[in-house]
Every structure is written in C-alpha cells, then in structure tokens.
C-alpha cells in the first residue's frame, strides 16, 4: 500500500502542485490551471498551515496542504448532493446544512455557489463518479483503504473561476467523517462568516474500526461531542429488576434513562449505543433481585449464601434454575428494543460457588457461565434475530480464557478488560506496551477482538481530586491495539467529559495512532481551546503526566482515600487496613526517594511555565500535582530513613503539606467544568482523604514507635 501511495502522491503532486515541488517542469502551467490563477488565492505561510493542521481532530492519515488558500463568505457556499443519495446520506447532508446555518447564520445553498461542495457516497453520485473519471480523486484508492466504510477523500479544485470541494466516501460513515473534517479545515483560519479554505487533499480512514467509551455520553450534547470526535460506539451499563412474581424486566441504563431514547440519540449522531451487562452475575444491581431468586446465589466454603457480600457476588451455575433466569434476562433485553448489539461481561467474583455441584472449581464455574450466556443469547436471538453479542473477558476469567473461547462462536466478538485491579492480570502500567499476549491469540482464532482500557480509578470513582492528563498513555494503548490488529478500541473514563483532554486523546489516537506525537496532540488540543502558546501548554502537560499517572496507579487500592489511609497508618505506626497491596510506596510507582525528588523538581518547572502562560487551569493543576508529589516524597523519605528524628520531621512536613490540599484542590476544581455528580464526587473524595490526614494530627508524635 505504501508503494501505491507514493505513486498516487506523484500524481497528486502533478495535479495539485504542492508547495516545494520545484523540480516539476509543469509547475507554472499546473498552478495556472489548478491553483487558482483563475480563482483568487492567498499565500498560506508555515504558521497558518500549522493552525489549519491543529484544527483537525483527529489528524487525518494522509494530508497535503498546499501554500495557497481561498477566501469565501459563508453565504456564498453551496452543497450539491446527488439525487440518487440514500435516505441516510440525505440525513447526514441535512445535518451538515443545519450545523452550517447554526454556526454561520446563513444557509448553505443547494447546487452552485462561489464555493461548491460536492458530497456523497461515490456509488450513488454521478457527480463524484465523473470527478473520479477526470482524475480529481482516486476512487479506487479510496475504496482500498482499511475500514473502507469509514474512509473518505477531500479534494479542493480551483479552476475556471470556480472553487470546488469534493467530499467523497465509500459509505455513509465516511461521508459523515468527511464533512466533519471539511468543517474543521474551515475552522483553522476563518473569522466569523469570512471563511478561509486551504487548498488541500485528504485521504483518511480510522486505524481501529470501533472506537468508544464505557458510560461515555450522559447527555445528547455529549453524544454530539463524541460524534464530532469521530467516535462511533457508546456502551451503557444496564440493570434488570424483578417483580414480586419473579418476572424480570429491563430497568434502564446506569443514568436511569433507559429505553429507546438513548439508542435513538446515538443513531442520530452515527454512534452505536450498546447495552452493556456489567458482569453477568451483577445484573441485579445491588442484589435485590436475588432476594426473589435465592436459589441462584452461590454457596460459600461453609455453605453460606455469598451473593452480595465482600467475599463474592455470583450465581451458582450448577443449579438448573440459573439457566432459566438468564434466558429471561436476555429475553428482556432483546424485547427492550435497544438495537442489535449487546455486550456481556463475564463474572469476576473472588469466590466461586462451593455447592456440591460446583465444588469451588473456578474453571468449571467460568465454562458453565459462558455456556449459560450462549444458551440465553441464542434464545434472545429468537426474539431479535439480528442481535449480535460481544463477550467481555475479565480479570477472573483470565487463566481460563482459552478454555472459554471453545464455547464462543466466531460471530461473537471478544473483548479483554485491561484494568489495573488486584489480580494484575492485565496491567495499565505507564510508559510501556502491556497488552496481554492473549489478544493476538484470540485474533488468530478468528474473533473480532478488542480491549477495554481502564483509565484508572482517578477517572472512574470518587477521586476527582487531582488532574489526570493521559495523552501519552492513550497513544501507547491505542498504538498497541492497532499494532495487534484488534477491532475494538474502548476506553473507560467515567465520565469521559470530566477532564476532556483524555477523551480527545482517545478519539485522536484510536483513529490515527501514529499521526501525531502526544505533544503535538496536546498543542492541537490547546489551540482548539484557544489557549495561548500551544507548544508550551504541551510542555506543561507532558511534564505533569508522569507524576499524575504514577499517582493514579497508587490508587490501585481502588481509591486515593485507601492509599492515604495506608500512608497515614504507616506514618502512625499502625497496621494499615489496606495492603500490603503493592510494595513500592503503596503503588505510587516511584522506586526510591531520589526519583521523587527529581519528579518534584519537574513539577516546579511545570509551575513556572504555567505562570508564564498565565493559564489558571495549568497553574492550578501543576500546583496541586506538585503538592501531592511533595507529600509522597516525604512519605518515601519517612519509609527509607533510619533516623527517628528525620522520620519525625518528614511526618511533620506531611501534616503541613496536606493541610494545603483542600485550597489547592478547590482552585483546580474551579477551573474544571464538572457536572453535578462529578462535582459532588470530588468533594466527597477530598473530604474522605482529608479525614485520613486528620488522623496524623490526632496522633502525638511522641507516642510513635519509630524504628
Ligand atoms: Zn453451585
């Protein structure tokens, strides 16, 4: 394909005479013909070209911007679609016209204008077919790109006093993405209704076919934002309820907004909303359903029911009734009319059923579980024959995955959860490739395979108490998913619009893992946010990512509160409740105190640079991260030091440093647009952490038994 691209590039150079092609004999003639000699153009310098590139999100796979641009009033633009367009195609074009009207306050005309956009699916459009025949773009090359249904081509042509833009796609999804990119091309240099279009050509397609998030969009506006980022799936946790006469029904999604409205909102935005079962045996959310089906609950080692307790939360798959109940659950989902997709996570209970039939055999437990799921799925397909399912393998199934696969037909997708839980079966370590080798094996067995990437508890639970910038992490994970030929790239950030850099990084690198460096991505992101000096912003955020991710890893005890509980217990000479879960500084991932001193200094650089930038958000972020790093540094010193006096001093330092956290955290929260539930979560998280630090004050230093 690379060779072919070079050939096409030569044709492209000939046709469009990209700046720098000084060896081309025909340059002058071609410029006259194609570069706007008969249409007024303006030079595009390097800085402006950079602005245009940074307005593109995600970065297209193949992009050539010439050294010319055109200026057109928004009111003089038109879109010409084909009479043969399909209903979905028409809907995409109408949506684009609506957006145009909303943004520029003038309609996008039909047919011809000073700028005419010819947009559509090639096979339905004689205009695009003719353009392809004339060599304006290469329809065959476009049709051969990966994930072709999502691929598109944009070509500008300035000729005979007319300016044309061809947005050509193989299918509807590609048309949707092509129009989004065209709009982004205008965003870079336009001022209000005075549009500036760079002369360019783009051929683009996504690296990963299905890109989306778990519990991502909570509102329709967020759904639209996801669509604008070219994400195409949104998984929604769903719950079941049971009536008093044991009839199971679909309750709704995790935001209490069930039924078809979510599904339809997704449809409107070209996003598949996928009902997602969070662990098969968790479906009766808090165990209330189990009161109606006591016979299903697994038995503990001494025969006690363990459903809903800390030691386990699972079904007994040895009980013949279990299948019946699961069939009912799947039937209820199929009847809820939520589209043709379903994702089912297998169990993750620390204890399996110990009844006489199950005997606590984990392998047997998970094989039985998958058999039950497949049976229920086949029965649900009687209700909805189009229903497709993806199985999500968990940390608990990991040792048995190959055995489980034997019971999964090839038309069912397989998704691996890459979290950072206690079992450490799949890691989310910073800075290295970590995806389990099982992924490639599962691909080679013929499954559509994917990974759920966990963004760590800092973006999941009640610990929104420090910033999480994860662009490098995202680039690494998405590169890995692409390199291993996986079909689904999914992220778990809850909610993904809290600290939006992460969802934008996810959208960027799941579409094009190799297009930008993470620093270039951050610079582009900050330009889109109208921040000053994007390259310096990138420097600050890149500096902060390493300490931030290490802090997030430190929360593998689930929450920062637990990590701080452990820290305070050790500082107080008590036995910690949580751990010893991770040896290195309770999982804060720094191997020694010296490294922390270095990290602390890097945070100083971030603070200084943020102040130069006068960015309130970055100042607040870097001061807060620095404070946490300073605390962890003193903690590491305390653990390493043998000198009782120095240990006492370090402990005093932690008391002092932690007392500033509430103010620093508040300053940072004030720069964030948290929704109400996330705001409450951040307050709750901070209060809980501070309560732990309070225990340091209440414990007189003299009473410590310092070794
Ligand atoms: Zn059992």
Boltz pocket constraint, residues with backbone or C-beta under 6 A from the ligand:
constraints:
  - pocket:
      binder: B
      contacts: [[A, 298], [A, 299], [A, 315], [A, 316], [A, 317], [A, 318], [A, 319], [A, 353], [A, 354], [A, 355], [A, 356], [A, 357], [A, 358], [A, 359]]
      max_distance: 6.0
